[in-house]
Amino acid sequence: MTGLRPDTGRQAGTMLIVFGVVLLVSSLVVSAALAPSVGAAGNDGTPQTLVGSQGGGPGLHESGSVYLLDGKETKWKAAETDSYFDVTMLDNGSVATGFMDSGYEDCEPYESPCTHTGFRILEPTDDGGAEIVYEYSFPVRTRSNSEVHDVELLDSGEFLVSDMEYERIFTVKNGEVTWQWNASSMYDAPADPTTTDWLHINDVDALSEDRYLVSVRNANQLVVIERGEGVVEVINKDENGDGTGDPEVLLQQHNPQWLNNGSVLVADSHNDRIVELHRNNTTDEWEVAWAVYEAEGVPFSWPRDADRLANGNTLITDSLNQRVVEVNESGMTVWSYKTPYVPYEAERLPEGETVGATTYAVNEDATVYGNGDVPVLSLLLILFQTGIQVPFWFTELHVGVTLVSLTMTIAGTVLIVRDR
C-alpha cells in the first residue's frame, strides 16, 4: 500500500489550517462590517437613567458598578465591587442596590476569605463617585447563584429583599430580620437549598405595604405573596405536575413589573423577549398580549429587565447585547445606550419602576414585534457570551464556524505531525 508522497501530508495540513483560519476571520470581519449600529438611537436630551451592572469576566463577576446616565453621559459611578444588580433611587437621592462581593473575613460557616451578598445604600459624591453609607450582608457558599438581586425600601422603614441563597424573601430593619417567606412552604425543597441553584428567586416588588410580587426564576413562575397569608396568586401555573410553569409563556424570567390587576410586564429572559401578560377573565389563565423580540435590528439576548415608562414606552435591559434600549408600543427604538459591561437592570428617573403603569393591547390578540421566532441560544454560545463577552453580532452561526475552523486546524496539525 502506497503512502502519501513526501510533503503531501504537510501541504494538505497547511492548507487545512490556512483555510480554517481564513474561514473564521472572514466570517468575523464580514459580520462586524455588516452589523447594525447599537446604542446610537436618541439624543443627550433623554432624561436620566440609573443602571446596575453585573460586570464582566468569566461568570460576570468582575467590575460590577452602579452609574447614573444624564442623557448618555455618566454623571456618577460606583465601582470596585464584583457585581451589582437591581437599583432603586430613594427619595433623598441615595441608591439602594443588591450586590455580591468577595474578600470578606466574616465567613461563618464558610472558610475565610469568602463572598458576601446583600444590599447597600450608595450616596453620590461631588467627585463623580459614590460612597457606601450602609450595608446589610451575609456570607454565601459561592459567587454564583447565591446573590441578593433585589431590595426595596418600604414605608415602614423595612427593606424588602429577595434571596436566592436561602430561597426566600424577607424584610429587615436595623439589621434584624422582621419577616420572611420561605419558598419551601410552596415548592418541594431539597434538604439544603444553599447547596444547589434550586429556584433562583431573583426579584421582589412591593405592590402595597404587605403584598409582594416575586419572580421564581427556575419555576418559570411569578407569585403574589401577602404577609400573614402566603401565596395568593400564581402566574403561569404548573399544569404538568413537574413544579414549573409553561416555558412557552415564561422561561427563567427576571424583573416583572405589575401593571394592574390584570396585566404584568416581564423580561422573559431565556425566551429572549419582553412580554406583557394579561389575565384571561374566562379561563383565569395568563396569556401573552404583547411581545417584542428585538430592537435596532438586533434580537434580544438574555434581557433581564423591562419597565413601562410614564411616557408609555418600555425601557429594556438587554444583558448579553450589553445595551439599554427604549422602545414604543410598535417596537420602534426611540433611545438606546451601549453599556461598557453586562447590565442587569435600569430605571428611568425620576419615576423609576412603578406599579400601575400603561398596558398594551388590551382585549386584543397577542401582537408580536420583531422576530417572531424565539432565538435558541446553544450552551456554547452562552459560554462565549458570559465568558469572554463576545460582540452582540456573534451568533450561533459564528459558534459553528469557530468549531469548523478549530476542527480543520486540529486535523491539519495532525497531518503535519504524521508527515514528519
N, C-alpha and C positions, 0 to 999 in steps of 0.2 A: 504494500500500500504506500503510495507516494504522498509525502507530506508537502506542506507549503514550501514554495521556493524561499531561499534566504531573503529576509527583509519583508516578505509579503505580509506576515502577521503584524510586524511592526508598522508597516504602511497602513494596513487596514485598521489597526488600533488607533493610530494617529488620526486617521480620517474620522473615525467614530467620535473621538474626543473633541476634535475641532467642530464637527457638525453639531454635537450635543451642546457645546458652549455657544456656538453661533445661534442655534435654535432658541436657547434660553435668553441670551442677551437681546436678540432681535425682538422676541415677544415682549420683553420688558420695555425696551425703548419705544416700540410702536404703541403699546398701551399707554405709556406715560405721555407720549406726544398727543394721543387722541383723547386723553382723559378730560372730562368736563371740568370746569372751574368750580371749586368748592370753597365756601366761606366768603364769597365776593358779593353776595346779594345785600341790598340795603345800604345805608349810609351811616355816618357818625352821629346823625341826629336821633338814632334809636335810643329809647330810654335805657336805664341801667339794668344790667343782667348780672346776677350773682351765680357763680359756678363753683361746684365742688368737684375736684379732680381726684380720681383714684390713683392716677400716676402712670408709670410706665415700667419697663423692665419685665423680666420673667415673672408671671403671676400678677403683674400690675401692682406691685407693692413697693415702688420706688418713686420718689419725687412727687408725693401727693401734695395737693395745695388747695387753698380756697382763694378766689380772687373776684374782684368786682370790676366789671367792664362798664365804662362810660362810653356808650357807642361801641367802638371796637378797640378803645384804648384801655389799658389796665390802670385803674385808679389806685388800687392797693392789692397786696398779695401776701398771704400767709403760707409759708412753705416749710421745708425741712422736717416733714413727717412722712412716714411710709405711705399712708393713704388717708384721704378724707372722702366723705360720702355725701349724704343729704345735707343741704344747707338751708337755714331759715334766718332771715333778718328779723331781729327783735325790735320792739318799739323804740328802744334807746339807741339803735344803730349798731349794736353788737350782733354777732352772728352765732347761732347755735348750730353745731355740726357733729355728726358721728365721725369717729376716726379709729384708726388702728396704727399702732407704732411699736417698735421693738426697742430693746435695750434697757428694760426696767429691772430693778433689783428686787422689788416686792413681788414675789412669784408663787408663793404657796398656793396649790400643792405641786407646782411645776418647778423645774430647775431654773436657777438664775444664770444669766440674764434671760428674760422672757418677753413675750409680746403682751401688751395691754390693749383693750378696746373699751369704748365708752363714748362719752361726748365731751365736747369742750365749748366754752364761750370765748369767742375771739373779739378783741377790741381793736379796731383800726387805729393806726398811729400816724402821726404827721409826716413820717419819713417814707410813706408808701408801703409799710408793712402792717403787721397786726401782732398783738401780744395775747398770750393765753391768760385770761383773767380768772378762769375757773375750769376745773377738770373733775369729772367723775369717771373712774375707770376700774377695771379688774383684770387679772391675768387670765389668759386663754391658752389652750393647748397648742395652737398653730396660728400662723399668719393668714391662712386661707379658710374661708367658710366658717369663721367663728366671730365675725365682726358685728359691731353695732352699726347698722346702716342709717338709722333714722332717730331723731329726737325732736320733740315739740314741747314748748312751754305752755302749760295750762293756766287758766285764770286763777286756779287755786295756788299757784306758785310751784306746783309739782312739775317735774319733767317727765314726759311720756316717752318711753324708749322701746324700740324693737331690738330683740337679742337673739341671734341665731346660734350662739354657743349653748345656751340652755333651752332654746326654742320656746320663747315666752315673750310677752310684752309686760312691762311693769312701769310703775311710777316711782319717782324718787324725789325726796325733798330734804335739803340739808344733809345730803349724803346717806340718807336712810331710805330703804325701800318701803313704800307705803301701801302698795297694792300690786298684785301680779296675776296674770292669766297664763297658765301653762298649757301648751298645745297637747300635752298628754291627756288632758281632760276630754279631748275630742278625737284625737288620732291615736292609732296603735303605736306606742313608743318603743324604741329599743331600750335595752337595760340601762344604758348611759348615753344620752343624747350628745354629750360632749366628745364622744369618740368617733362620730360619723357625721357627714353632712346630711342630716335627716330631712328636715323640712325647709331650712334656709329661710326663715321668716325675715323678710328684708324691708318691710315698711309698715308704719302705723300712722294714721291720720286721725285727728280728733274731729268727729262730726258734731259733737257737742261735748260738754264737760265730762260726761260719763258714757259716751257712745263712740266707739272707735272702729275705723276701717283698717283691716290688717291684710297684708299680702303674704300668703303662704306659698312661696315660690314652687317648691318641689311637688306640691299637691295640685298645681295649676288652679288654685282657688283663691278667692277673696272672701273673707268672713267679716261680719259685723258683730262686735262684742259690746255688751253692756255690762258695766260694773254691777256686780250683785246678781246678774242674770246669766252671764256667759254668752255663748254664740246664739244670736237671734236671727241671723240670715247668712246663707251661703250662696255665693255667686259662682256658677259652674260646678254644680253638684256632681257627686260621684254617682254615675248611673251604672257602672260595670262592677262595682263591689271591690275595686282594687285600691280604694282610698284616694284616688286622684280624679280631677275633672277632665272633661273632654279636651285633648290637646289641640283640636281644631278651633276651639273657642279661645283658650289661653294656654300658652306653653312657657312655663318658667318666667312669669311676668315680673315687672318692677313698678313701683311708684304709682299706684292708681290714684285718680282724683275723683271724688264723689261730686257729681254734677247736681243731682237731685235724687228724690226717692225712686226714680225710675230709670236712671242712667248713670254710667260711670265711664271715665276715660282711662285707658290703660296702655302702658308701654308693654306690648305683647312681645317680649324680648326674643325668644327663640323661634317665633314665627316671623321675626324681622319686620314688624309692622306696628302701627299705632291703631288701636281700635276704640270705638265708642260702643259700649254695650247698653242695650235697652231691655227692660223687663217686659216680657210679653204678658199682658194682663189676663189673657185667656189661659195660657199654659203655665204661667208663673216661672217660665224659663227665661234666662238672659241670652239675648241674641245680638249678633253684630249688626249695628245700624249704620256705621261709617267706618271706613278703614283707609289708611294711606300707607303705601309700601316704599316710597322713595321721595327724594327731594333733590333738586338741582340736577336731575337726570341720573342720580346715583342711588341704588337700592339701599335701604337701611341695613345696618349690620349691628345687631345686638343693641337696639335702642332701649334705654333704661329709664327714661322719664318723659312725660308728656303733660303739659299744663295748658288748660284752656284759659286764655287771657281775657282781660276786661274788654279788649277791642274785638273779641270774637275769634281771633286767630289761635293757633296751637303752637306752643313752644316745645321743641323736641330735642332731647339729648341723645345723639346718635353715637354711642360709645366707641365702637371699633372703627368707625369712619372719622373719629376724632373731630367732631363738629357739633355745634348747636345751631338749629335752624328754626325759623318761624314760618309756618305755612297757613294759608287761609283755608276756608271750607272746601274750595275746589282743588286743594292740594298744591297750589302755586306757592313757591318760595318767595317771601317778601323780605326776609332778613336771614343772614347766616354768618357764622363765625367759625374759623378753623382753629381748634384748640391745640396747644403745644403737646399735651399728653392726652390720656384717655379720660374723658369727663364722665362723672357718674350722674350728676343732677344739676339742673339750672333753674333759677327763678327770676322772673321779670319783676322788677321793682317799679312802684312801691307796693303793689298788691300781693306779690308772692303767689303761692298756691292757695286758692280759695275754695270754699265749699259753696255749691250753688251757682256755678258758672253756666255760660250759654251751652245749650245742647244743639247737636246737628241732627238732620234727617229724622225729625220727629214724625212717627207714624208713617214712615216711608220704607220701601225695601232698602236693603243694605246697598250703600254706594261705595264703590272702591275706586280710589285714585292711585295712579301709578301702576306698578307691576302687579297684576292680579295673581301671578304665581308666587307662592311663598318661596324665597330663596332657601335652598337646603345647604347649610354650611357643613362641610365634612369636618371630621375631627382634626385632620391635618391642617385645614385652613384656620380653624380656631387656634391651633397651636402656633401657627405662623403669626396670627393677629395678636394673640396675647403674649407671645414670647418675644418677638422682635419688632412688633408693631409695624407690619408691612404697610405700604401706601393703600389708600382706600380703593384704588383701581385694581389691586391684586386680588384675583378671584380664584374660584375652583379651577378654572382653565389654567391659570398660572401654576397652581399646585401640580396639575397633571403634566404640564410642560417641564416643570422642575424635576419631577420623578423620571420622565423620559430622558431628560438631559443627564441626570445622575446615573441612570441605568446605562446609557451609552458611554459615559465617561468610565464607569467601572468596567464595562465589557472591553472597551478599548485598552484600558490599563492591563487587564488580564491577557489580552492578545500580545501586547508589547512584552510583558514579562515572560510569557510562554515562548515567544520567538527568541528571546535572549537565552 
